[in-house]
């Protein structure tokens, strides 16, 4: 399966071969490839995986006597990377990073006891030989460390690593409170109180909670230390925490697109604005009596304008003599 690193990949299947992919990740396939929905493990393990939020069924594609190809793409916007696994290689993979694998690659759901964050508690243990295709939100980076080399990484971006290594926290989880360098420890009374078996665990819990809250408020990640030899895969981005925000953004984008479509459409033209034909016939207040004429001549003239509007114009001496 020779696949380039893109947002979509063409998986080429040789004759008499089989691959397993996540359901809904296939865009198309050649007519020589057969597909079926099946369990990748026993029924009991599949049901147990479904109960903890993992997939129960997978899509299996196979060829017979002739070659074929499948076009794969992740459901999320992210890169795809393929890894050639040896028979002795074992990796720990985040559950939502799996995309496809060849027939001899196995992965089992297990509980990770390391200090690599809550997202990496339920993981897949992957072993070869074969080819594994992974994908995650954003881009993918591989870090290869030789023996004795160390690196720091955000556990939220860590999606896959060699099982021989064990990422550890930079700071000890249960530190002594107050620290041995604190000036408060020079007093014997304070040492006897804080070092008591009943109080010290509570102080450690409060210290850990305050440190986590401080990092969350300040946006400081709690890095873990990676130590070689081994390969580590990091995602460039972390998915939005709330699905509701992503759904609202998608609906807003769809609404904008629909509005632009109807505004620029010739099928639904905008109605031309009608001219206002209402005429405001404002009546002037009548003085309440007839004006007296002068020397038998009229005092005003009635002039009928457009739209039947009547205006009374005072007569002048020159108009009366005329």
Secondary structure, 3 states (H helix, E strand, C coil): CCCCCCCEEEEEECCCCEEEECCCCEEEECCCCEEEEECCCCHHHHHHHHHCCCCCCEEEEECCCCCEEEEEECCCCECEEEEEECCCCEEEEEHHHEEEEECCCEEEEEECCCCCCHHHCEEEEEECCEEEEEECCECEEEEEECCCCEEEEECCCEEEEECCCCCEECCCCCCCCCCCCCHHHHCHHHHHHHCCCCCHHHHHHHHHHHHHHHHHHHCCCCEEEEECCEEEEEECCCCCCCHHHHHHHHHHHHHHHHHHHHHCCCCCCCCCCCCCCCCCCCCCCCCCCCCCCECCECCEEEEECHHHCEEEEECCHHHHHC
